[in-house]
Amino acid sequence: MASIKEVADIAGVAVGTVSRVINNHPSVKQETREKVLAAIKEINYVPNEVARNFKMQKSMMIALLLPTIRHPFFSELAYYIEDELDRHDYKLILCNSKGKPEKEIYYFDILNQNKVAGIVAITYNDIEHSVVKDIPLVSIDRHFKDEISCVTSDNYNGGRIALQELHKAGVRHPAYLGYIATSIRGEVDLRKVGFMDAAKELGLPQADYEIPDLDEDLLNPHLDQILTAAQYKEVDGVFVNGDMLAARYIKRAREHGIHVPEDVKVVGYDGIQKDDLFYPFLSTIVQPVEEMARTAVRLLIQKVDGVELHKDLYRLPVTFRKGGTT
């Protein structure tokens, strides 16, 4: 592995000069800076961020705690969070918890020991006791308490819009489909509340199907129960609390000879499908993923810099994108 001394030798400067170039110190002459940068590129030198943080007495590391990087929504969120951190010269540490509370607690302990500058966290588990008070934290989709800022989409209004769009498409027997909620009530739960409230206002019956979060083979029997209602015309439109689950529902419906949108119309939530290369193109409530990510980072950096925020909950507007399922 290349070292800072090798860079100094190639550039013909002192190690301290290389360090000043890496830290973008204004005292370095442009000619010298260019020689050092050329040497860094020549041997592909990567600065030791941990050592730099220790010397500067200030961490430039931000941790991102995710339930899973495999989900398209979370991976897109991580992409924009890393990009915004990079704009502010911070580095990202990814903590992929697989949704396990014990793993999230382990990560919080490790991050506390290593004194990261701050944490962006997405968790739906009861781990509030593990949140470290002296490390700034911004939550996404979960409002912990007043001193922890939360960034989320307008889930309640998203649920209302979903019902209204299904109704405009001719649905008169709507149903909600989502995974069984955990004991921790988060902003995501408001999607169902908004959907049900809008249905009541229109005088429509509301069917509610909540199922366990399982692998596809184990999930199918639960979906089959719901699809029976569509077969008997008891349900003609479904709002699914997540695009991935909506895709599973549509796939299983097709296997049962139920056609979308002719027999049952479907609206999802997230907006992870970016083009119409896949069929059908899902009608969905689109979350402003990029804005959520960049807002979370900017709020966290303000907290790191000691700025007192006068607001703890940031709900960003959603939009409806019509596809081929309504």
C-alpha positions in Angstrom: 0.0 0.0 0.0 1.3 3.4 -0.9 2.4 5.8 1.9 2.5 9.5 2.4 6.3 9.3 2.5 6.4 7.8 -1.0 4.3 10.7 -2.3 6.7 13.2 -0.7 9.7 11.5 -2.2 8.2 11.4 -5.8 7.1 15.1 -5.5 10.4 16.1 -3.9 8.7 17.8 -1.0 8.4 17.2 2.8 5.8 14.9 4.3 4.2 18.0 6.0 3.7 19.6 2.6 1.9 16.6 1.3 -0.3 16.7 4.4 -1.1 20.3 3.8 -2.1 19.6 0.2 -4.4 16.7 1.3 -6.0 19.0 3.8 -6.3 21.8 1.2 -4.2 24.2 3.2 -4.1 27.7 1.4 -0.4 28.2 2.2 0.8 25.7 -0.5 2.0 27.2 -3.8 0.0 26.1 -6.8 3.1 24.6 -8.5 3.9 22.5 -5.5 0.2 21.5 -5.1 0.2 20.2 -8.7 3.4 18.1 -8.1 1.9 16.5 -5.0 -1.4 15.8 -6.7 0.4 14.2 -9.6 2.4 12.0 -7.3 -0.7 10.9 -5.4 -2.3 10.0 -8.7 0.8 8.2 -9.9 1.0 5.7 -7.0 -2.8 5.8 -6.3 -2.2 7.0 -2.7 -5.3 6.9 -0.4 -5.1 9.1 2.7 -5.7 7.4 6.1 -8.9 9.1 7.1 -8.9 7.7 10.6 -5.4 9.1 11.3 -6.4 12.5 9.8 -9.4 12.7 12.0 -7.4 11.9 15.1 -4.8 14.6 14.2 -7.4 17.2 13.4 -9.4 16.3 16.6 -12.5 16.3 14.3 -14.1 13.4 12.6 -15.0 13.7 9.0 -16.8 10.4 9.1 -20.6 10.2 8.9 -22.4 6.8 9.5 -25.5 5.7 7.6 -27.5 3.0 9.3 -29.8 1.2 6.9 -32.2 -1.8 7.3 -30.9 -3.2 4.0 -28.9 -1.9 1.1 -30.5 -4.5 -1.2 -33.9 -2.6 -1.3 -33.9 -0.1 -4.2 -35.4 2.7 -2.1 -32.6 2.4 0.5 -29.8 2.0 -2.1 -31.0 5.1 -3.9 -31.2 7.0 -0.6 -27.6 5.9 0.2 -26.4 7.1 -3.2 -27.7 10.7 -2.7 -26.6 10.8 1.0 -23.0 9.8 0.0 -23.0 12.3 -2.8 -24.2 15.2 -0.5 -21.6 14.2 2.1 -18.9 14.2 -0.5 -19.9 17.8 -1.4 -19.2 18.8 2.2 -15.9 16.8 2.4 -17.3 14.1 4.6 -16.8 10.4 4.2 -19.6 7.7 4.5 -19.5 4.6 6.7 -22.3 2.2 5.7 -23.9 0.1 8.5 -26.2 -2.5 6.9 -28.3 -3.9 9.8 -30.6 -6.3 8.0 -33.3 -4.9 10.1 -32.0 -6.7 13.2 -32.3 -4.7 16.5 -29.2 -6.4 18.0 -27.1 -5.5 15.0 -28.3 -1.9 15.1 -27.4 -1.7 18.8 -24.0 -3.2 18.0 -23.4 -0.5 15.4 -24.4 2.3 17.7 -21.9 1.0 20.3 -19.1 0.8 17.7 -19.9 4.3 16.3 -19.9 5.8 19.8 -16.5 4.3 20.5 -15.0 5.5 17.2 -16.6 9.0 17.6 -18.0 9.6 14.2 -19.1 13.2 13.5 -22.8 12.2 13.1 -25.3 9.5 12.1 -28.1 9.3 9.6 -30.3 6.4 10.8 -33.3 4.5 9.3 -34.6 2.0 11.9 -38.0 0.6 12.8 -36.8 -1.2 15.9 -37.1 -0.3 19.6 -33.5 0.9 20.1 -34.1 4.4 21.4 -32.1 3.6 24.6 -29.0 3.0 22.4 -29.1 6.4 20.7 -26.0 8.3 21.8 -26.9 11.8 23.0 -23.5 13.4 22.3 -23.3 12.2 18.7 -25.6 14.3 16.3 -28.3 12.1 14.7 -30.9 12.7 12.0 -33.6 10.0 11.5 -35.4 9.2 8.3 -39.0 8.0 8.5 -38.9 7.7 12.3 -39.6 10.5 14.8 -37.7 9.5 17.9 -38.0 12.6 20.1 -37.7 16.4 19.8 -34.0 16.7 19.9 -33.5 14.3 17.0 -34.6 15.7 13.6 -36.6 13.5 11.4 -36.9 13.7 7.6 -39.7 11.9 5.9 -42.1 12.1 3.0 -45.7 13.2 3.6 -46.9 9.7 4.2 -50.4 10.7 5.3 -51.1 12.7 2.2 -49.6 10.0 0.1 -52.2 7.5 1.4 -55.0 10.0 0.7 -53.8 10.6 -2.9 -53.6 6.9 -3.5 -57.2 6.4 -2.5 -58.3 9.4 -4.5 -56.5 8.2 -7.7 -58.0 4.7 -7.3 -61.5 6.3 -6.9 -60.9 8.4 -10.0 -60.0 5.2 -11.9 -63.4 3.7 -11.0 -62.5 1.7 -7.8 -65.5 1.4 -5.4 -64.2 -1.4 -3.1 -60.6 -0.4 -2.1 -58.2 -2.3 0.1 -55.0 -1.5 1.9 -52.1 -4.0 1.7 -49.0 -3.8 3.8 -46.7 -5.7 6.1 -47.7 -6.1 9.8 -46.6 -3.0 11.6 -44.0 -3.3 14.4 -44.7 -2.0 17.9 -42.7 1.1 17.0 -45.0 3.6 15.3 -43.3 5.4 12.5 -44.1 7.9 9.9 -44.7 5.1 7.4 -47.8 4.0 9.3 -49.5 7.2 8.3 -49.9 5.9 4.7 -52.6 3.6 5.9 -54.2 6.2 8.1 -54.4 8.7 5.2 -55.8 6.0 2.9 -58.5 5.0 5.3 -59.5 8.5 6.2 -59.9 9.4 2.5 -62.1 6.3 1.9 -64.3 7.2 4.8 -64.8 10.7 3.5 -66.0 9.2 0.2 -68.3 6.7 1.9 -66.3 3.7 0.6 -65.8 0.4 2.4 -62.3 -0.3 3.5 -60.6 -3.7 3.5 -57.4 -4.0 5.5 -54.8 -6.7 4.8 -51.6 -6.8 6.9 -49.2 -9.7 6.3 -45.9 -10.8 7.7 -42.7 -9.8 6.0 -41.6 -13.1 4.5 -39.7 -14.6 1.6 -41.7 -14.9 -1.6 -42.5 -18.6 -1.2 -43.8 -18.1 2.3 -45.6 -14.9 1.4 -47.6 -16.3 -1.4 -50.2 -18.1 0.8 -51.0 -14.7 2.4 -51.3 -13.0 -0.9 -53.6 -15.8 -2.1 -56.1 -14.9 0.6 -56.2 -11.3 -0.5 -56.5 -12.3 -4.2 -59.5 -14.4 -3.4 -61.3 -11.2 -2.5 -60.4 -9.8 -6.0 -61.6 -13.0 -7.6 -65.0 -12.6 -5.9 -65.2 -8.9 -6.8 -65.0 -7.9 -3.1 -61.9 -5.8 -3.9 -61.4 -3.9 -7.1 -58.5 -1.7 -6.1 -55.5 -2.0 -3.8 -53.1 0.5 -2.3 -49.9 -1.3 -1.5 -47.6 0.2 1.1 -44.4 -0.3 -0.9 -43.6 -0.8 -4.6 -41.7 -4.1 -4.0 -44.8 -5.6 -2.3 -47.0 -4.2 -5.1 -44.8 -6.0 -7.7 -45.2 -9.3 -5.7 -49.0 -8.8 -5.6 -49.2 -8.1 -9.3 -47.0 -11.2 -10.1 -49.2 -13.4 -7.9 -52.4 -12.0 -9.4 -51.2 -12.8 -12.9 -50.5 -16.4 -11.8 -54.1 -16.6 -10.6 -55.5 -15.3 -13.9 -56.4 -11.9 -12.3 -55.6 -9.0 -14.6 -54.2 -5.7 -13.6 -55.8 -3.1 -14.1 -58.9 -4.8 -15.7 -59.9 -6.9 -12.7 -58.1 -5.0 -9.9 -56.2 -1.7 -10.0 -53.0 -1.2 -8.0 -51.2 1.9 -6.6 -47.8 1.4 -4.8 -45.7 3.7 -2.7 -42.0 4.7 -3.2 -41.4 5.4 -6.9 -38.4 3.0 -7.3 -39.3 2.1 -10.9 -37.6 4.8 -13.0 -38.7 3.8 -16.5 -41.2 1.8 -18.5 -38.8 -0.9 -19.6 -40.6 -3.3 -17.1 -44.2 -4.2 -17.5 -46.5 -3.2 -16.1 -45.3 0.3 -15.3 -46.6 0.7 -11.7 -48.9 3.6 -10.7 -47.3 4.8 -7.5 -46.9 7.5 -4.9 -43.4 8.9 -5.6 -41.2 9.9 -2.6 -38.7 12.7 -3.2 -35.7 10.4 -2.4 -33.0 12.8 -3.5 -34.5 15.7 -1.6 -35.0 13.6 1.5 -31.3 12.4 1.4 -29.8 15.8 0.8 -32.0 17.4 3.5 -31.0 14.8 6.0 -27.3 15.4 5.4 -27.6 19.2 5.5 -29.5 19.1 8.8 -26.9 16.7 10.2 -24.0 18.9 9.2 -25.7 21.9 10.9 -26.0 19.8 14.0 -22.3 18.8 13.8 -21.4 22.5 13.5 -23.4 23.3 16.6 -26.3 25.1 14.9 -29.5 24.9 16.9 -32.4 23.7 14.7 -35.8 25.2 15.4 -37.8 22.4 13.8 -37.6 18.7 14.5 -39.9 17.2 11.8 -39.4 17.8 8.0 -42.2 16.3 5.9 -41.5 16.6 2.1 -44.3 16.5 -0.4 -45.1 13.4 -2.5 -46.5 13.1 -6.1 -48.6 10.6 -7.9 -47.2 9.0 -11.0 -49.7 7.2 -13.2 -48.7 4.0 -14.8 -50.4 1.0 -16.4 -51.9 -0.4 -13.2 -54.7 2.0 -12.7 
